[in-house]
Amino acid sequence: MRIKIILIFVIFIQFLGCSKSYEDDKKEIIKLLNENSQCYRQKNLDCIMSTYLNDSTTIALGTEKNFIGKGFESIKENYKKDIAQNWVLLNYIYKNPIIFIKDDIAWLTADVYSNLKISIINEFDESEDIIIELDSRLTAVCRKVNGKWKFVLTNFQHFTNPAEKIKTNEETN
């Protein structure tokens, strides 16, 4: 009887240990999302790329038709072009993440809420700020390498039409 109790206790402790590790990994992946968000808002290329696995098999698909990065250097070039554009991210937030983890691989999806400001010259040759609200979704695969989670595949998709979400300064004041 004592052996059965000890065996049940050992199995129970193992289960608790696995659960804690799983929750720790989920927290680390959420931390990765937050880091990526902050890097992108700051237009910090090296910081953005630090969230991706430096590997020739890493893939990133953006919302723009030509944003297809196959391999770390290709992804870096796409982000370099993207952040060079004339826009300022007012916010960029990942929400409602759904994460599944198996060993050192994780699959996730998260909603992405962002507002960006673009300065344009209107028909009266006056500078005007336009605010665009973009609702997107990230689908990603992450891999844990040397204890750190990194993106190995990202796919961003708009689920709203950006043209419908444009607001001028007058509408936002």
N, C-alpha and C positions, 0 to 999 in steps of 0.2 A: 504494500500500500504506500509506504514511504517513497519508493522508487517512482510510482505513478505520480505522486504529488510533485516530486522534484522534476520529473519529466514535463509535466504540465506547466510548472513554474518556468522552466528553461524555455519552453516554446513561447510562453506568454512574454517573457523578457525579449526574446528574439523579435516577436511581432512589434513590440513597442519600439525597439531599436530601428527597425525598418521604417516604421511610420515616422519617427523623428527625422531620419535621414531624408525621406521623401519630402517632408515639409521643409526641411532645410534647403533642399535642392529647389523647391518651388520658390522660396524666398530669394534665393540667388538668381533665379531666372527673372523674377520680377525686378530685382536690382539691375540686371542686365537691360531690361526694357527701359527702366528709369534713366540709366546711364546713356543709352542710345538716344533717348528723347532729349536729354540735356545737351548732348554733343551736337545733335542736329539743330536745336534752337540756336546754339552758339556758332553754327557753321564751322565747327572745328573738325577738319578732315581727319587728322591723326586720331582724334578721340572717337569719331564715328567708326573708323576702321579698326580701332581696338576692340570693338564689339563683335567683329567678324573673325572667323578662323582664317589665318593666313595660309591658304591652301589653294591649289589649282582647281579643286573640285567644288569650291564654295560658289554659290549662285545667289544673285540678287535681282529681283524683278521689280521695277518701279511702276508708277502709274502712267508715266510717259511711254509712248510706243517704243522709243529707242533706248529706254533704260533697261537693258538686259546685260547684266554682268556675269560672265562665266570666268571664274578665277578671281583671286584677290586683287590683282593689278587692274583688271578690267572694271571691277566694282569700284575701285578707288578712282579711276578715271571718270566714271559716270557720276560719282558723288562730287568730284572736283568741278565738273561742268554744272551740276545742279546747284551747288552752294555759291557759285560765281554769279548766279542770276540776281537780278535786282528785286529782291524780296526780303522781308523781315518776318520771321516767325514770332507771332505774339504769344502763342502757346502751342504746345505739341504734347499731347497726353495720351498714354495708353490706358485704356479702361477695360474692365470686364474680361481679364485674361482667363482662358481655359487652357490648362496645362496638363499634359500626360507625360509621364517619365518612365522609361525602361532602361535601367542600367545607366549608361553614359549618353543616352539619346533622349531628347525631349521634343515633343510636338506641341505647338501652341497656336492659338488664335487670340487676337485682341482687337477691340475697337480702337481707332485712332481719331482723336478730335484735335483739330488744329485751326488756327486763324492766322492768316498771313496778310501782311500789308505790302502793297505794291504802289510805288509812286509813278504816276503817268502824267503826260501833258495832255490836257483835254482839248476840245475843239476851239477853245478861246486862248490857246497857248498858255494856259495857267497850270501850274503843278497841282496835282490832286492825288490824295491818297485813297486807295481802294482797299477795303478789307474783304477778304475771301474766307468764308467758312468752308472747311473741307472735312467731310466725314469719310473715313476710310476704314479698311480692315487689313490687319496684318495676319498672314499665315506664315509660320516659320518652323524650321527645324533647328534645334541647337544640339551641340555636342560638348560634353565635358572633357576638357583636355588639361592635364596637370592641375586638376582641382578647380578649373575656371570654366564657366559656361560661355560659349561663343556661338554666334549665328553661323550656320553652314548653308542655310537657304532662307531667304526672305522673299515674300510676295505681297506687295501692297496693292490694294484695289480700292478705288473710289466707289462708294455706293450712293453718292449724291452727285449731281451734275454741278461742277464748280461754277459754271456760268449762272446758275440759279441762286448762288449764294453770295454774289458780289454786292457789297454795300459801299456807298461813298461816305465821306466824312460827315456829310449832312445827315445821313440816315443813322449814323452811329452816335451822334451827339444828342 
